[in-house]
Amino acid sequence: MEKICVAVRVRPSANEESVNGFCWKVESNRISLHGSDGTPISGVSFAFDHVFDQECSNARVYELLTKDIINAAVEGFNGGVQCFRFSLA
């Protein structure tokens, strides 16, 4: 049985976030919120199976995560992909 894979793509910062000085930093499979001085904010760090930065395209996410699931589903295997937008703002 295959495991569930959880991936996150960080969206570009909104103007009000830039003014407040907060930003998300991507490091390998972890994202963390950093303050205006560049230091990480304690307790605001999350790990996932995959983390994509703001520069990652839809095509890249599809190639790495979704393509094999879609191809398997076409061949008759069960598979599912869920995508949604979430914002802390």
DAVEN-V567366 format. One record per backbone hydrogen bond with DSSP energy under -1.0 kcal/mol. CO is the residue of the C=O (numbers start at 1). NH is the residue of the N-H. E is the energy in kcal/mol with one decimal. If there is no record, write none. Layout:
CO;NH;E  CO;NH;E
This chain:
6;49;-1.7  6;50;-1.3  8;52;-3.5  14;18;-1.9  15;19;-2.1  16;20;-1.8  17;21;-1.1  17;22;-1.2  23;34;-3.1  25;32;-1.9  27;30;-1.6  29;48;-2.6  30;27;-2.9  31;46;-2.9  32;25;-2.7  33;41;-3.1  34;23;-2.0  35;38;-2.0  39;35;-2.6  41;44;-1.8  44;33;-2.4  46;31;-2.6  50;8;-1.9  52;10;-2.7  53;56;-1.5  57;61;-1.9  58;62;-2.6  59;63;-2.5  60;64;-2.3  61;65;-2.6  62;66;-1.1  62;67;-2.8  66;70;-2.5  67;71;-2.6  68;72;-2.2  69;73;-2.2  70;74;-2.1  71;75;-1.2  72;77;-2.5  73;76;-1.4
